[in-house]
């Protein structure tokens, strides 16, 4: 599978969770759309909306929702800012999340809640954690009559933990609390049915596990809330009908002049995954992740931070080292392994990812490198 990507053959790439890798066929599709745009940019941009609608239809089928409830955006941070800035948060109301929130989104909610006089609450989820029940007992105890919104990671970025979203949704629905799910790591990683989950808001990245070009993500907004959610940038779609779509689509799809060709490659990215039996590969990779984690934990003498059932195609492991950046450099320079090593909550972690192009040999190379560096 690695021959389908432009990855450096000398490097073991174990960081798909950060930015992903684009297959050659998807990159060719991107170049196709960019050439069409450059042949007559005016004509292309005047007629881009039907192309976006076609792409959204394919994406909607893939993530399980009505395509007209989706808009494309460059990244989940952009999507979260659109919702956070639009919400009518009142002084004293609370937004509940966890300390596992992605850093940029932590900054977003902290800033906007402070501006509006609301409170941003981060439930402290300790590690290691052993079960859904333990998590839910801690997290849901943070809800009260002031909780306006739950903002929760579907799969966390730094700690690679898949939280029990379904139970959170049931709890929130029973109490009339809105839910915004950060699913940056979910599309292409796990099967997704947004309509079944029924959140108020959901954002996902197509440029991670779906293998679309960088800067390709989406925001889902429940239909009855769409008129309340404005884009971060006010542009022509604010008062002009640029397409036959809803006001929601018109406001969000045109954010000034930008390259929208990456959004048009999403059908190609989905076709590539489906033609290469991504769900079977994902199951193989999930098993490989668990076994690799077990072997590394044996070497380091550290504990698993979450149950195996919380893992997907990536895992974070605490490392008993003093300098995360130096350890990362040694893995990259000496062993030709690209993998993130970082400090989080006062501890150092390594997070490895496996995707279509990774093999058991890649896993063993990482395990042996850690064994040598720990000796």
C-alpha positions in Angstrom: 0.0 0.0 0.0 2.9 2.4 0.6 3.5 2.6 -3.1 0.1 4.5 -3.4 1.5 7.4 -1.4 4.3 9.9 -1.8 5.8 9.0 1.6 9.6 9.0 1.9 10.6 5.3 1.5 13.4 5.8 3.9 11.1 7.0 6.7 8.7 4.9 8.8 5.8 7.3 9.0 3.8 6.7 12.2 2.1 10.1 12.5 -0.9 9.8 10.3 -3.0 11.1 13.2 -1.5 14.6 12.8 -1.9 15.4 9.1 -2.4 12.2 7.2 -0.9 11.3 3.9 -2.5 11.9 0.5 -2.7 8.9 -1.9 -1.3 9.6 -5.4 -4.7 9.1 -7.0 -6.2 11.7 -4.7 -3.4 14.1 -5.3 -3.9 13.6 -9.1 -7.6 14.5 -8.6 -6.5 17.7 -6.7 -4.2 18.6 -9.6 -7.1 18.0 -12.0 -9.3 20.5 -10.2 -6.6 23.0 -9.8 -5.8 22.9 -13.5 -9.5 23.5 -14.3 -9.5 26.4 -12.0 -6.4 28.0 -13.5 -7.7 27.5 -17.1 -10.5 30.0 -16.3 -10.6 31.0 -12.6 -13.6 33.3 -13.0 -15.7 30.6 -14.7 -14.6 28.0 -12.3 -15.4 29.9 -9.1 -18.7 31.2 -10.5 -19.7 27.5 -10.9 -18.0 25.9 -8.0 -21.2 25.6 -5.8 -22.8 22.7 -7.8 -19.4 20.9 -7.6 -19.3 21.5 -3.8 -22.9 20.1 -3.5 -21.9 16.9 -5.4 -18.9 16.5 -3.1 -21.0 17.1 0.0 -23.5 14.4 -1.1 -20.8 11.8 -1.2 -19.4 13.0 2.2 -22.9 13.0 3.7 -23.4 9.4 2.7 -20.0 8.5 4.2 -20.5 10.2 7.6 -24.2 9.4 7.8 -26.1 12.6 7.6 -28.0 14.9 5.2 -25.4 16.6 3.0 -27.2 20.0 3.3 -26.5 19.9 7.0 -22.7 20.0 6.2 -20.4 22.7 5.1 -16.8 22.4 4.2 -14.1 24.4 6.2 -10.3 24.3 6.3 -10.0 22.5 9.7 -12.0 21.7 12.9 -10.6 24.7 14.7 -12.3 26.9 12.1 -15.5 25.0 12.6 -15.4 25.3 16.4 -14.8 29.0 16.1 -17.9 29.4 13.9 -20.1 27.7 16.5 -18.4 29.1 19.6 -18.7 32.7 18.4 -22.3 32.3 17.4 -23.6 30.7 20.6 -25.7 33.0 22.8 -23.7 32.2 25.9 -24.9 34.2 28.9 -22.9 35.2 32.0 -22.8 32.3 34.5 -23.6 29.6 31.9 -21.1 26.9 31.5 -19.4 24.9 28.7 -18.2 21.5 29.9 -15.3 19.7 28.3 -12.3 17.7 29.6 -8.6 18.3 30.1 -8.0 16.1 27.1 -9.3 18.8 24.7 -7.2 19.7 21.7 -5.0 22.7 22.6 -6.3 25.2 19.9 -9.9 24.4 21.0 -9.0 24.9 24.6 -7.8 28.4 23.7 -11.0 29.0 21.7 -13.4 28.1 24.4 -11.4 29.8 27.1 -11.3 33.1 25.2 -14.9 33.1 24.0 -16.4 32.1 27.4 -14.3 34.8 29.0 -15.6 37.4 26.5 -19.2 36.4 27.2 -18.9 36.0 30.9 -19.6 32.3 30.7 -17.4 29.6 32.3 -15.3 27.0 30.6 -15.1 23.9 32.7 -12.6 21.1 32.0 -13.4 17.9 33.9 -10.1 16.4 35.0 -10.0 12.9 33.5 -7.1 11.0 35.3 -4.8 8.6 33.6 -4.8 5.7 33.7 -8.5 5.2 33.4 -10.0 1.8 33.4 -13.6 1.9 32.1 -16.5 3.8 30.5 -18.2 3.8 33.9 -15.2 5.5 35.6 -15.0 8.2 32.9 -18.8 8.9 32.9 -18.9 9.1 36.7 -16.2 11.8 36.6 -17.3 13.7 33.5 -21.1 13.8 34.0 -20.7 15.0 37.6 -19.5 18.2 36.0 -22.9 18.9 34.6 -25.4 21.0 36.4 -28.3 23.4 35.8 -25.8 26.0 34.4 -24.4 23.7 31.7 -25.3 25.1 28.4 -23.1 22.9 26.2 -21.0 19.8 26.3 -18.0 20.0 24.1 -16.4 16.6 23.9 -13.7 14.8 21.8 -14.9 11.7 20.1 -11.3 10.5 19.9 -8.7 12.7 21.8 -5.7 14.1 20.0 -2.9 13.9 22.5 -4.0 10.8 24.5 -5.7 8.9 21.6 -8.6 7.8 23.8 -12.1 7.1 22.3 -14.6 8.5 24.8 -18.0 6.9 25.3 -19.9 9.4 23.2 -23.2 7.4 23.0 -23.7 7.5 26.7 -22.9 11.2 26.9 -25.4 11.9 24.2 -28.1 10.0 26.1 -27.4 11.9 29.3 -27.4 15.2 27.5 -30.6 14.6 25.6 -32.5 13.6 28.7 -31.5 17.0 30.3 -31.8 19.3 27.3 -28.1 20.0 27.1 -26.6 20.8 23.7 -23.6 18.7 22.5 -20.8 19.6 20.2 -18.6 16.7 19.2 -15.0 17.2 18.1 -14.6 14.2 15.7 -11.4 15.4 14.0 -10.0 11.9 14.2 -13.1 9.9 13.4 -14.0 10.0 9.7 -12.0 7.3 7.9 -10.9 5.9 11.3 -14.2 4.5 12.6 -17.5 4.1 10.8 -19.6 7.2 11.5 -23.4 7.8 11.5 -23.9 11.5 12.6 -27.7 11.3 12.3 -27.8 8.3 14.7 -25.6 10.1 17.2 -27.8 13.2 16.8 -25.5 15.8 18.2 -26.3 19.5 17.8 -22.9 20.1 16.2 -20.1 17.8 14.8 -16.8 18.6 13.2 -14.5 16.2 11.5 -11.3 16.3 9.5 -11.1 14.8 6.0 -7.4 15.4 5.8 -6.5 13.0 8.6 -7.7 9.4 8.3 -9.7 9.9 5.1 -6.5 10.9 3.3 -7.9 14.0 1.7 -5.6 17.0 1.0 -4.6 19.3 3.9 -7.2 22.0 4.7 -10.3 19.7 4.1 -12.7 19.4 7.0 -16.4 19.8 7.7 -18.9 21.2 10.1 -22.3 19.6 10.7 -25.1 21.7 12.3 -28.5 20.3 13.2 -31.0 21.9 10.8 -33.1 23.8 13.4 -29.9 25.5 14.6 -28.4 26.5 11.3 -29.8 30.0 11.1 -28.0 30.8 14.5 -24.5 29.7 13.3 -22.5 32.3 11.4 -19.1 31.8 9.7 -16.0 33.5 11.2 -15.7 35.6 8.1 -18.6 37.8 6.7 -18.5 37.7 3.0 -20.7 37.7 -0.1 -22.8 34.8 0.9 -24.0 36.8 3.9 -26.8 38.5 1.9 -26.3 37.1 -1.6 -27.7 33.8 -2.9 -24.6 32.4 -4.5 -26.2 28.9 -4.9 -29.6 27.2 -4.7 -28.7 26.1 -1.2 -30.0 27.3 2.2 -28.9 30.5 3.9 -26.6 28.3 6.1 -24.8 27.0 3.0 -24.6 30.4 1.3 -23.1 32.1 4.4 -20.5 29.4 5.0 -19.5 28.2 1.6 -18.0 31.5 0.4 -15.4 32.9 2.7 -13.7 35.3 0.3 -11.3 34.1 -2.4 -9.8 30.7 -1.4 -8.8 27.5 -3.0 -11.8 25.2 -2.7 -10.3 22.4 -4.9 -9.3 20.3 -1.9 -13.0 20.0 -1.0 -13.7 18.6 -4.4 -11.3 15.7 -3.9 -13.3 14.1 -1.0 -15.2 11.7 -3.3 -11.9 10.5 -4.7 -10.5 10.0 -1.2 -13.6 8.0 -0.1 -13.4 5.9 -3.3 -9.7 5.2 -2.7 -10.5 4.0 0.8 -13.5 1.9 -0.2 -11.7 0.3 -3.2 -8.8 -0.7 -0.9 -11.1 -2.3 1.8 -10.2 0.3 4.5 -12.5 -1.3 7.1 -10.5 -4.6 7.0 -7.2 -2.7 7.1 -8.5 -0.7 10.0 -9.3 -3.8 12.0 -5.9 -5.3 11.3 -4.3 -2.0 12.4 -6.4 -1.8 15.6 -5.1 -5.2 16.5 -1.5 -4.2 15.7 -1.9 -1.0 17.8 -2.9 -3.1 20.8 -0.1 -5.6 20.4 2.5 -2.8 19.8 1.3 -0.9 22.9 1.6 -4.1 25.0 5.2 -4.7 23.9 6.2 -1.0 24.4 4.7 -1.0 27.9 6.7 -4.1 28.7 9.8 -2.3 27.7 9.1 1.0 29.4 7.5 -0.5 32.6 4.7 2.1 32.3 0.9 1.4 32.5 -1.7 1.5 29.7 -3.6 4.8 30.0 -6.9 3.4 28.8 -8.7 0.1 28.0 -7.9 -1.6 24.7 -11.6 -1.0 23.7 -10.8 2.8 23.7 -8.1 2.4 21.0 -8.4 2.9 17.3 -5.5 3.0 14.9 -3.3 5.0 17.2 -2.2 4.9 20.9 -0.4 7.2 23.3 2.1 5.7 25.8 3.8 7.4 28.7 7.6 7.3 28.5 10.0 7.5 31.4 12.2 10.0 29.7 13.3 13.5 30.7 13.5 15.2 27.3 10.6 14.6 24.8 12.0 16.6 21.9 15.4 14.9 22.2 13.8 11.5 22.2 11.8 12.5 19.1 14.9 13.7 17.3 16.7 10.5 18.0 13.9 8.4 16.6 13.8 10.6 13.5 17.5 11.0 12.9 18.9 7.7 14.1 16.1 5.3 13.4 14.2 7.1 10.6 10.9 7.0 12.4 8.5 9.9 12.2 6.4 9.8 15.4 5.3 12.5 17.9 6.8 12.6 21.3 5.5 15.4 23.6 4.8 16.5 27.1 1.2 16.5 28.3 -0.1 17.2 31.8 3.5 16.9 33.2 4.3 13.6 31.6 6.1 12.6 28.4 4.2 10.6 25.8 4.8 8.9 22.5 1.8 8.6 20.1 2.0 6.2 17.2 -0.5 5.7 14.3 -1.0 2.9 11.8 -2.8 3.3 8.6 -3.2 1.5 5.2 0.5 1.7 4.3 1.9 0.6 7.7 3.1 -2.9 8.4 4.1 -5.2 11.3 7.7 -4.5 10.3 7.1 -0.8 10.9 5.7 -1.6 14.4 8.7 -3.8 15.2 11.1 -1.1 14.1 9.5 1.3 16.6 9.6 -1.3 19.3 13.2 -2.1 18.8 14.2 1.6 18.6 12.5 2.3 22.0 14.1 -0.8 23.4 17.6 0.5 22.4 16.9 4.0 23.6 15.6 2.8 26.9 18.6 0.5 27.6 
